[in-house]
Amino acid sequence: MNSIAENLARVQSNIDAAARKAGRKPSDVKLVGVTKTIDIERIRTLLSLGVNCLGENKPQELAEKYTALGAGLEWHLIGHLQTNKVKLIIDKAAMIHSVDSLRLAEEINRRAAAAGRVMDVLAEINIAAEPSKHGVEPGEAVNFVEKLIKMENLHVKGLMCIAPNVDEPEKNRFFFVKMREILIDIKNKYVHNIDTLDLSMGMTNDYEVAVEEGATMVRIGTGIFGSRA
Ligand SMILES: *Cc1c(COP(=O)(O)O)cnc(C)c1O
């Protein structure tokens, strides 16, 4: 098995190459290191290599690792969030990628107001309309974002998706293009309310295709740490 340093270097050079291929700047793509199930020692190794933006899919785990590693990092909640768990991360997460219902958005907005902050959020789109996945249907995306924008303690930063689990990453290109098109629809309608718009898409299996199609954030776990136990 390769070291974390070797894996990270390979991922970063792949991101750079994919960005250049698409005529984009590599610096426009942010790497979110996905640390779910990864122990503190191995996370420290990643931090020492200069990655300080970390993604967790469980609120409890995010809160524990935030406490263990200190507040100087950027923690992103990337997995499904139940409304009763919002309180665990409201003062810890820098961004929530997985806002998948109005009810959840309202709870984040309410808790953020009480905590005296504005939370950066992404609207999760169930881009392939998979029954097993969370997120709003593509056809509902613009309408959903319109509602989120009205919430005072949310800062809507863009869209997120978890593309289908495919054997061949090219199969997801269609869905990444669709995400970009939805983002353009939203920009055309609300550009005055949304400044920089992010597209969080692409994981170990398909991040290069995602970057080629406009991802500004890729969420990578296995590609850095190896397969999870
Ligand atoms: C686990 C996870 C990832 C990272 O997946 P890898 O295939 O290990 O890169 C990305 N996004 C979400 C929402 C995840 O839960």
The ligand as an ORCA input file, in Angstrom:
! r2SCAN-3c Opt
* xyz 0 1
  C     -17.113      8.612      1.882
  C     -17.570      9.791      1.110
  C     -16.744     10.368      0.130
  C     -15.376      9.835     -0.217
  O     -15.467      8.596     -0.856
  P     -14.171      7.873     -1.448
  O     -14.716      6.987     -2.491
  O     -13.528      7.150     -0.330
  O     -13.301      8.939     -2.008
  C     -17.223     11.481     -0.529
  N     -18.447     12.013     -0.260
  C     -19.260     11.476      0.661
  C     -20.587     12.108      0.907
  C     -18.848     10.367      1.377
  O     -19.669      9.831      2.305
*
